[in-house]
Amino acid sequence: MTSAVFLSMAIQASLMLILLGLAVALIRLVKGPSLADRVVALDMMTVTIISFCGVYAVFMDEPSFLDVAIVLALVGFLATVALARYAEKRLQQEDAERADREKEHSDG
């Protein structure tokens, strides 16, 4: 087995496993059940797409796909931070509403 054949087989196996991971993350994104599950699934999908870009860059011998992967990593990080802040504010709002309802119930 030559190194080129081994590299080709490794790339094909990597792409299949990456697509499997992407499918699993998509299922978790759709099923949920909570916002945190969906945020983690979206982050996992971003990481798998970044890894796909890296493996595909090796497969096609085209280093410009690595630039795409770097940009996607930066955008994915910012999206994860934004979604985490949104989830935190939503949780704080739900806690405040619950406290108000409990206060009304205890006063009434």
VOLOKOL-391223 format. One record per atom (N, C-alpha, C, O): x, y, z; residue in one letter; residue number from 1; atom name. Coordinates in nm, 2 decimals. Layout:
> c1; c2; c3; resn; resi; name
> X; Y; Z; a; NUM; CA
...
//
This chain:
> c1; c2; c3; resn; resi; name
> 0.09; -0.12; 0.00; m; 1; N
> 0.00; 0.00; 0.00; m; 1; CA
> 0.09; 0.12; 0.00; m; 1; C
> 0.18; 0.14; 0.09; m; 1; O
> 0.07; 0.21; -0.10; t; 2; N
> 0.15; 0.33; -0.10; t; 2; CA
> 0.09; 0.44; -0.01; t; 2; C
> -0.03; 0.43; 0.03; t; 2; O
> 0.17; 0.54; 0.01; s; 3; N
> 0.12; 0.65; 0.09; s; 3; CA
> 0.00; 0.72; 0.03; s; 3; C
> -0.08; 0.77; 0.10; s; 3; O
> 0.00; 0.73; -0.10; a; 4; N
> -0.11; 0.80; -0.17; a; 4; CA
> -0.24; 0.73; -0.15; a; 4; C
> -0.35; 0.79; -0.13; a; 4; O
> -0.24; 0.60; -0.16; v; 5; N
> -0.36; 0.51; -0.14; v; 5; CA
> -0.40; 0.52; 0.00; v; 5; C
> -0.52; 0.54; 0.03; v; 5; O
> -0.31; 0.52; 0.10; f; 6; N
> -0.35; 0.53; 0.24; f; 6; CA
> -0.41; 0.66; 0.27; f; 6; C
> -0.51; 0.67; 0.34; f; 6; O
> -0.35; 0.77; 0.21; l; 7; N
> -0.40; 0.90; 0.23; l; 7; CA
> -0.54; 0.91; 0.18; l; 7; C
> -0.63; 0.97; 0.24; l; 7; O
> -0.57; 0.86; 0.06; s; 8; N
> -0.70; 0.86; 0.00; s; 8; CA
> -0.80; 0.79; 0.08; s; 8; C
> -0.91; 0.84; 0.10; s; 8; O
> -0.76; 0.67; 0.13; m; 9; N
> -0.86; 0.60; 0.22; m; 9; CA
> -0.88; 0.67; 0.35; m; 9; C
> -1.00; 0.67; 0.40; m; 9; O
> -0.78; 0.73; 0.41; a; 10; N
> -0.80; 0.80; 0.53; a; 10; CA
> -0.89; 0.92; 0.51; a; 10; C
> -0.97; 0.96; 0.60; a; 10; O
> -0.87; 0.99; 0.40; i; 11; N
> -0.96; 1.11; 0.37; i; 11; CA
> -1.10; 1.07; 0.35; i; 11; C
> -1.19; 1.13; 0.40; i; 11; O
> -1.12; 0.96; 0.28; q; 12; N
> -1.26; 0.91; 0.26; q; 12; CA
> -1.33; 0.87; 0.39; q; 12; C
> -1.44; 0.90; 0.41; q; 12; O
> -1.25; 0.80; 0.47; a; 13; N
> -1.31; 0.76; 0.60; a; 13; CA
> -1.33; 0.88; 0.69; a; 13; C
> -1.44; 0.89; 0.76; a; 13; O
> -1.25; 0.98; 0.69; s; 14; N
> -1.27; 1.10; 0.76; s; 14; CA
> -1.39; 1.18; 0.72; s; 14; C
> -1.47; 1.23; 0.80; s; 14; O
> -1.41; 1.19; 0.59; l; 15; N
> -1.53; 1.26; 0.54; l; 15; CA
> -1.65; 1.19; 0.57; l; 15; C
> -1.75; 1.26; 0.61; l; 15; O
> -1.65; 1.06; 0.57; m; 16; N
> -1.78; 0.98; 0.61; m; 16; CA
> -1.81; 1.00; 0.76; m; 16; C
> -1.92; 1.03; 0.80; m; 16; O
> -1.70; 1.00; 0.84; l; 17; N
> -1.72; 1.02; 0.99; l; 17; CA
> -1.77; 1.16; 1.02; l; 17; C
> -1.85; 1.18; 1.11; l; 17; O
> -1.71; 1.26; 0.95; i; 18; N
> -1.75; 1.40; 0.96; i; 18; CA
> -1.90; 1.41; 0.93; i; 18; C
> -1.98; 1.48; 1.00; i; 18; O
> -1.94; 1.35; 0.82; l; 19; N
> -2.08; 1.36; 0.78; l; 19; CA
> -2.17; 1.29; 0.87; l; 19; C
> -2.29; 1.34; 0.90; l; 19; O
> -2.13; 1.18; 0.93; l; 20; N
> -2.21; 1.12; 1.04; l; 20; CA
> -2.22; 1.21; 1.16; l; 20; C
> -2.33; 1.22; 1.21; l; 20; O
> -2.11; 1.27; 1.20; g; 21; N
> -2.12; 1.36; 1.31; g; 21; CA
> -2.21; 1.48; 1.28; g; 21; C
> -2.29; 1.53; 1.37; g; 21; O
> -2.21; 1.53; 1.16; l; 22; N
> -2.30; 1.64; 1.12; l; 22; CA
> -2.45; 1.59; 1.12; l; 22; C
> -2.53; 1.67; 1.17; l; 22; O
> -2.48; 1.47; 1.08; a; 23; N
> -2.61; 1.42; 1.09; a; 23; CA
> -2.66; 1.41; 1.23; a; 23; C
> -2.78; 1.44; 1.26; a; 23; O
> -2.57; 1.36; 1.32; v; 24; N
> -2.61; 1.34; 1.46; v; 24; CA
> -2.64; 1.48; 1.52; v; 24; C
> -2.74; 1.50; 1.60; v; 24; O
> -2.56; 1.58; 1.49; a; 25; N
> -2.58; 1.71; 1.54; a; 25; CA
> -2.71; 1.77; 1.49; a; 25; C
> -2.78; 1.84; 1.56; a; 25; O
> -2.74; 1.75; 1.36; l; 26; N
> -2.86; 1.80; 1.30; l; 26; CA
> -2.98; 1.74; 1.37; l; 26; C
> -3.08; 1.81; 1.40; l; 26; O
> -2.98; 1.61; 1.41; i; 27; N
> -3.09; 1.55; 1.48; i; 27; CA
> -3.11; 1.61; 1.61; i; 27; C
> -3.22; 1.64; 1.66; i; 27; O
> -3.00; 1.64; 1.69; r; 28; N
> -3.00; 1.70; 1.82; r; 28; CA
> -3.06; 1.84; 1.80; r; 28; C
> -3.13; 1.89; 1.89; r; 28; O
> -3.02; 1.91; 1.70; l; 29; N
> -3.07; 2.05; 1.68; l; 29; CA
> -3.22; 2.05; 1.66; l; 29; C
> -3.28; 2.14; 1.71; l; 29; O
> -3.27; 1.96; 1.58; v; 30; N
> -3.41; 1.95; 1.55; v; 30; CA
> -3.49; 1.91; 1.68; v; 30; C
> -3.59; 1.96; 1.71; v; 30; O
> -3.44; 1.80; 1.74; k; 31; N
> -3.52; 1.74; 1.86; k; 31; CA
> -3.51; 1.83; 1.98; k; 31; C
> -3.60; 1.83; 2.06; k; 31; O
> -3.40; 1.90; 2.00; g; 32; N
> -3.39; 1.98; 2.12; g; 32; CA
> -3.35; 1.89; 2.25; g; 32; C
> -3.25; 1.82; 2.24; g; 32; O
> -3.43; 1.90; 2.35; p; 33; N
> -3.55; 1.97; 2.38; p; 33; CA
> -3.53; 2.11; 2.43; p; 33; C
> -3.62; 2.19; 2.43; p; 33; O
> -3.41; 2.14; 2.48; s; 34; N
> -3.40; 2.27; 2.54; s; 34; CA
> -3.31; 2.36; 2.45; s; 34; C
> -3.25; 2.31; 2.35; s; 34; O
> -3.31; 2.49; 2.48; l; 35; N
> -3.23; 2.58; 2.41; l; 35; CA
> -3.08; 2.55; 2.42; l; 35; C
> -3.01; 2.57; 2.32; l; 35; O
> -3.04; 2.51; 2.54; a; 36; N
> -2.90; 2.47; 2.55; a; 36; CA
> -2.86; 2.36; 2.46; a; 36; C
> -2.75; 2.36; 2.41; a; 36; O
> -2.94; 2.26; 2.45; d; 37; N
> -2.91; 2.15; 2.36; d; 37; CA
> -2.90; 2.19; 2.22; d; 37; C
> -2.81; 2.15; 2.14; d; 37; O
> -2.98; 2.29; 2.18; r; 38; N
> -2.98; 2.34; 2.04; r; 38; CA
> -2.85; 2.42; 2.02; r; 38; C
> -2.79; 2.42; 1.91; r; 38; O
> -2.81; 2.50; 2.12; v; 39; N
> -2.69; 2.58; 2.10; v; 39; CA
> -2.57; 2.49; 2.09; v; 39; C
> -2.48; 2.51; 2.01; v; 39; O
> -2.56; 2.38; 2.17; v; 40; N
> -2.45; 2.29; 2.17; v; 40; CA
> -2.45; 2.22; 2.03; v; 40; C
> -2.34; 2.20; 1.97; v; 40; O
> -2.56; 2.18; 1.98; a; 41; N
> -2.57; 2.11; 1.86; a; 41; CA
> -2.53; 2.20; 1.74; a; 41; C
> -2.46; 2.16; 1.65; a; 41; O
> -2.57; 2.33; 1.75; l; 42; N
> -2.52; 2.42; 1.65; l; 42; CA
> -2.37; 2.44; 1.65; l; 42; C
> -2.31; 2.45; 1.54; l; 42; O
> -2.32; 2.45; 1.77; d; 43; N
> -2.17; 2.46; 1.78; d; 43; CA
> -2.10; 2.34; 1.73; d; 43; C
> -2.00; 2.34; 1.66; d; 43; O
> -2.16; 2.22; 1.76; m; 44; N
> -2.10; 2.10; 1.70; m; 44; CA
> -2.11; 2.09; 1.55; m; 44; C
> -2.01; 2.05; 1.49; m; 44; O
> -2.22; 2.14; 1.50; m; 45; N
> -2.23; 2.14; 1.35; m; 45; CA
> -2.12; 2.24; 1.29; m; 45; C
> -2.06; 2.21; 1.19; m; 45; O
> -2.10; 2.35; 1.36; t; 46; N
> -2.00; 2.44; 1.31; t; 46; CA
> -1.86; 2.38; 1.31; t; 46; C
> -1.78; 2.39; 1.21; t; 46; O
> -1.83; 2.31; 1.42; v; 47; N
> -1.70; 2.24; 1.43; v; 47; CA
> -1.68; 2.13; 1.32; v; 47; C
> -1.58; 2.12; 1.26; v; 47; O
> -1.79; 2.06; 1.30; t; 48; N
> -1.78; 1.95; 1.20; t; 48; CA
> -1.77; 2.01; 1.06; t; 48; C
> -1.70; 1.95; 0.97; t; 48; O
> -1.83; 2.12; 1.03; i; 49; N
> -1.82; 2.19; 0.90; i; 49; CA
> -1.67; 2.24; 0.88; i; 49; C
> -1.62; 2.23; 0.77; i; 49; O
> -1.62; 2.29; 0.99; i; 50; N
> -1.48; 2.34; 0.99; i; 50; CA
> -1.38; 2.22; 0.96; i; 50; C
> -1.29; 2.24; 0.88; i; 50; O
> -1.41; 2.11; 1.02; s; 51; N
> -1.32; 2.00; 1.00; s; 51; CA
> -1.34; 1.94; 0.86; s; 51; C
> -1.25; 1.90; 0.80; s; 51; O
> -1.46; 1.95; 0.81; f; 52; N
> -1.49; 1.91; 0.67; f; 52; CA
> -1.41; 2.00; 0.57; f; 52; C
> -1.35; 1.95; 0.48; f; 52; O
> -1.40; 2.13; 0.60; c; 53; N
> -1.33; 2.22; 0.51; c; 53; CA
> -1.18; 2.18; 0.52; c; 53; C
> -1.11; 2.19; 0.42; c; 53; O
> -1.13; 2.15; 0.64; g; 54; N
> -0.99; 2.11; 0.65; g; 54; CA
> -0.95; 1.98; 0.57; g; 54; C
> -0.85; 1.98; 0.50; g; 54; O
> -1.04; 1.88; 0.59; v; 55; N
> -1.01; 1.76; 0.52; v; 55; CA
> -1.03; 1.77; 0.37; v; 55; C
> -0.95; 1.72; 0.29; v; 55; O
> -1.13; 1.85; 0.33; y; 56; N
> -1.15; 1.87; 0.19; y; 56; CA
> -1.03; 1.95; 0.13; y; 56; C
> -1.00; 1.93; 0.01; y; 56; O
> -0.97; 2.04; 0.20; a; 57; N
> -0.86; 2.11; 0.15; a; 57; CA
> -0.74; 2.02; 0.13; a; 57; C
> -0.67; 2.04; 0.03; a; 57; O
> -0.72; 1.92; 0.21; v; 58; N
> -0.62; 1.82; 0.19; v; 58; CA
> -0.65; 1.73; 0.07; v; 58; C
> -0.57; 1.70; -0.01; v; 58; O
> -0.78; 1.69; 0.06; f; 59; N
> -0.82; 1.61; -0.05; f; 59; CA
> -0.81; 1.67; -0.18; f; 59; C
> -0.76; 1.61; -0.28; f; 59; O
> -0.84; 1.80; -0.19; m; 60; N
> -0.84; 1.87; -0.32; m; 60; CA
> -0.70; 1.94; -0.34; m; 60; C
> -0.68; 1.99; -0.45; m; 60; O
> -0.62; 1.93; -0.24; d; 61; N
> -0.49; 2.00; -0.25; d; 61; CA
> -0.51; 2.15; -0.28; d; 61; C
> -0.44; 2.21; -0.36; d; 61; O
> -0.60; 2.21; -0.21; e; 62; N
> -0.64; 2.35; -0.23; e; 62; CA
> -0.64; 2.42; -0.10; e; 62; C
> -0.74; 2.41; -0.02; e; 62; O
> -0.53; 2.49; -0.06; p; 63; N
> -0.52; 2.55; 0.07; p; 63; CA
> -0.62; 2.67; 0.09; p; 63; C
> -0.63; 2.71; 0.21; p; 63; O
> -0.69; 2.72; -0.01; s; 64; N
> -0.78; 2.83; 0.02; s; 64; CA
> -0.90; 2.78; 0.10; s; 64; C
> -0.97; 2.87; 0.16; s; 64; O
> -0.93; 2.65; 0.10; f; 65; N
> -1.04; 2.61; 0.19; f; 65; CA
> -1.00; 2.62; 0.34; f; 65; C
> -1.09; 2.63; 0.42; f; 65; O
> -0.88; 2.63; 0.37; l; 66; N
> -0.83; 2.65; 0.51; l; 66; CA
> -0.87; 2.79; 0.55; l; 66; C
> -0.90; 2.82; 0.67; l; 66; O
> -0.86; 2.89; 0.46; d; 67; N
> -0.91; 3.03; 0.49; d; 67; CA
> -1.06; 3.03; 0.52; d; 67; C
> -1.10; 3.10; 0.61; d; 67; O
> -1.13; 2.95; 0.45; v; 68; N
> -1.28; 2.94; 0.47; v; 68; CA
> -1.30; 2.88; 0.61; v; 68; C
> -1.39; 2.93; 0.68; v; 68; O
> -1.22; 2.78; 0.65; a; 69; N
> -1.24; 2.72; 0.78; a; 69; CA
> -1.21; 2.81; 0.89; a; 69; C
> -1.27; 2.82; 0.99; a; 69; O
> -1.10; 2.90; 0.87; i; 70; N
> -1.07; 2.99; 0.98; i; 70; CA
> -1.18; 3.10; 0.99; i; 70; C
> -1.21; 3.13; 1.11; i; 70; O
> -1.23; 3.15; 0.88; v; 71; N
> -1.34; 3.25; 0.89; v; 71; CA
> -1.46; 3.19; 0.96; v; 71; C
> -1.52; 3.25; 1.04; v; 71; O
> -1.49; 3.06; 0.92; l; 72; N
> -1.61; 3.00; 0.98; l; 72; CA
> -1.59; 2.97; 1.13; l; 72; C
> -1.68; 2.98; 1.20; l; 72; O
> -1.47; 2.94; 1.17; a; 73; N
> -1.44; 2.92; 1.31; a; 73; CA
> -1.46; 3.05; 1.39; a; 73; C
> -1.52; 3.05; 1.50; a; 73; O
> -1.42; 3.16; 1.33; l; 74; N
> -1.44; 3.29; 1.40; l; 74; CA
> -1.59; 3.33; 1.41; l; 74; C
> -1.64; 3.37; 1.51; l; 74; O
> -1.66; 3.31; 1.30; v; 75; N
> -1.80; 3.34; 1.30; v; 75; CA
> -1.88; 3.24; 1.39; v; 75; C
> -1.97; 3.28; 1.46; v; 75; O
> -1.84; 3.12; 1.39; g; 76; N
> -1.90; 3.02; 1.48; g; 76; CA
> -1.88; 3.05; 1.63; g; 76; C
> -1.97; 3.04; 1.71; g; 76; O
> -1.76; 3.10; 1.66; f; 77; N
> -1.73; 3.14; 1.80; f; 77; CA
> -1.82; 3.26; 1.84; f; 77; C
> -1.88; 3.26; 1.95; f; 77; O
> -1.83; 3.36; 1.75; l; 78; N
> -1.91; 3.47; 1.78; l; 78; CA
> -2.06; 3.43; 1.80; l; 78; C
> -2.13; 3.48; 1.88; l; 78; O
> -2.10; 3.34; 1.71; a; 79; N
> -2.24; 3.30; 1.72; a; 79; CA
> -2.27; 3.22; 1.85; a; 79; C
> -2.38; 3.24; 1.91; a; 79; O
> -2.18; 3.14; 1.89; t; 80; N
> -2.19; 3.07; 2.01; t; 80; CA
> -2.20; 3.16; 2.13; t; 80; C
> -2.28; 3.14; 2.22; t; 80; O
> -2.11; 3.26; 2.13; v; 81; N
> -2.11; 3.36; 2.24; v; 81; CA
> -2.24; 3.43; 2.25; v; 81; C
> -2.30; 3.46; 2.35; v; 81; O
> -2.29; 3.47; 2.13; a; 82; N
> -2.42; 3.55; 2.12; a; 82; CA
> -2.53; 3.46; 2.17; a; 82; C
> -2.62; 3.51; 2.24; a; 82; O
> -2.54; 3.34; 2.13; l; 83; N
> -2.65; 3.25; 2.17; l; 83; CA
> -2.64; 3.22; 2.32; l; 83; C
> -2.74; 3.21; 2.39; l; 83; O
> -2.52; 3.21; 2.37; a; 84; N
> -2.50; 3.19; 2.52; a; 84; CA
> -2.55; 3.31; 2.60; a; 84; C
> -2.62; 3.29; 2.70; a; 84; O
> -2.52; 3.43; 2.55; r; 85; N
> -2.57; 3.55; 2.62; r; 85; CA
> -2.73; 3.55; 2.61; r; 85; C
> -2.79; 3.59; 2.71; r; 85; O
> -2.78; 3.52; 2.50; y; 86; N
> -2.93; 3.52; 2.48; y; 86; CA
> -2.99; 3.42; 2.58; y; 86; C
> -3.09; 3.45; 2.64; y; 86; O
> -2.93; 3.30; 2.58; a; 87; N
> -2.99; 3.19; 2.67; a; 87; CA
> -2.98; 3.24; 2.82; a; 87; C
> -3.07; 3.21; 2.90; a; 87; O
> -2.87; 3.31; 2.86; e; 88; N
> -2.85; 3.35; 2.99; e; 88; CA
> -2.96; 3.46; 3.03; e; 88; C
> -3.02; 3.45; 3.13; e; 88; O
> -2.98; 3.55; 2.94; k; 89; N
> -3.08; 3.66; 2.96; k; 89; CA
> -3.22; 3.60; 2.97; k; 89; C
> -3.30; 3.64; 3.05; k; 89; O
> -3.25; 3.50; 2.88; r; 90; N
> -3.38; 3.44; 2.88; r; 90; CA
> -3.40; 3.36; 3.01; r; 90; C
> -3.51; 3.37; 3.07; r; 90; O
> -3.30; 3.30; 3.06; l; 91; N
> -3.31; 3.22; 3.19; l; 91; CA
> -3.33; 3.32; 3.31; l; 91; C
> -3.41; 3.29; 3.40; l; 91; O
> -3.26; 3.43; 3.31; q; 92; N
> -3.28; 3.54; 3.41; q; 92; CA
> -3.42; 3.59; 3.40; q; 92; C
> -3.48; 3.62; 3.51; q; 92; O
> -3.47; 3.61; 3.28; q; 93; N
> -3.61; 3.67; 3.27; q; 93; CA
> -3.71; 3.56; 3.32; q; 93; C
> -3.81; 3.60; 3.39; q; 93; O
> -3.69; 3.44; 3.29; e; 94; N
> -3.78; 3.33; 3.34; e; 94; CA
> -3.78; 3.32; 3.49; e; 94; C
> -3.88; 3.30; 3.56; e; 94; O
> -3.66; 3.34; 3.55; d; 95; N
> -3.65; 3.33; 3.69; d; 95; CA
> -3.72; 3.45; 3.76; d; 95; C
> -3.78; 3.43; 3.86; d; 95; O
> -3.70; 3.57; 3.70; a; 96; N
> -3.77; 3.69; 3.75; a; 96; CA
> -3.92; 3.67; 3.74; a; 96; C
> -3.99; 3.71; 3.84; a; 96; O
> -3.97; 3.62; 3.63; e; 97; N
> -4.12; 3.60; 3.62; e; 97; CA
> -4.17; 3.49; 3.72; e; 97; C
> -4.27; 3.51; 3.78; e; 97; O
> -4.09; 3.39; 3.74; r; 98; N
> -4.13; 3.29; 3.84; r; 98; CA
> -4.13; 3.34; 3.98; r; 98; C
> -4.22; 3.31; 4.06; r; 98; O
> -4.03; 3.43; 4.01; a; 99; N
> -4.03; 3.49; 4.15; a; 99; CA
> -4.15; 3.58; 4.16; a; 99; C
> -4.21; 3.59; 4.27; a; 99; O
> -4.18; 3.66; 4.06; d; 100; N
> -4.30; 3.75; 4.07; d; 100; CA
> -4.43; 3.67; 4.09; d; 100; C
> -4.51; 3.71; 4.17; d; 100; O
> -4.44; 3.55; 4.02; r; 101; N
> -4.56; 3.47; 4.04; r; 101; CA
> -4.57; 3.41; 4.18; r; 101; C
> -4.68; 3.40; 4.24; r; 101; O
> -4.46; 3.37; 4.23; e; 102; N
> -4.45; 3.31; 4.36; e; 102; CA
> -4.48; 3.42; 4.47; e; 102; C
> -4.55; 3.39; 4.57; e; 102; O
> -4.44; 3.54; 4.44; k; 103; N
> -4.46; 3.65; 4.54; k; 103; CA
> -4.61; 3.68; 4.54; k; 103; C
> -4.67; 3.70; 4.64; k; 103; O
> -4.67; 3.69; 4.42; e; 104; N
> -4.82; 3.72; 4.41; e; 104; CA
> -4.90; 3.61; 4.47; e; 104; C
> -5.00; 3.63; 4.54; e; 104; O
> -4.85; 3.48; 4.46; h; 105; N
> -4.93; 3.37; 4.51; h; 105; CA
> -4.92; 3.37; 4.66; h; 105; C
> -5.02; 3.34; 4.73; h; 105; O
> -4.80; 3.41; 4.72; s; 106; N
> -4.78; 3.41; 4.87; s; 106; CA
> -4.85; 3.53; 4.93; s; 106; C
> -4.90; 3.52; 5.04; s; 106; O
> -4.87; 3.64; 4.85; d; 107; N
> -4.93; 3.76; 4.90; d; 107; CA
> -5.09; 3.75; 4.90; d; 107; C
> -5.16; 3.80; 4.98; d; 107; O
> -5.13; 3.67; 4.80; g; 108; N
> -5.28; 3.66; 4.77; g; 108; CA
> -5.34; 3.56; 4.85; g; 108; C
> -5.46; 3.55; 4.83; g; 108; O
//
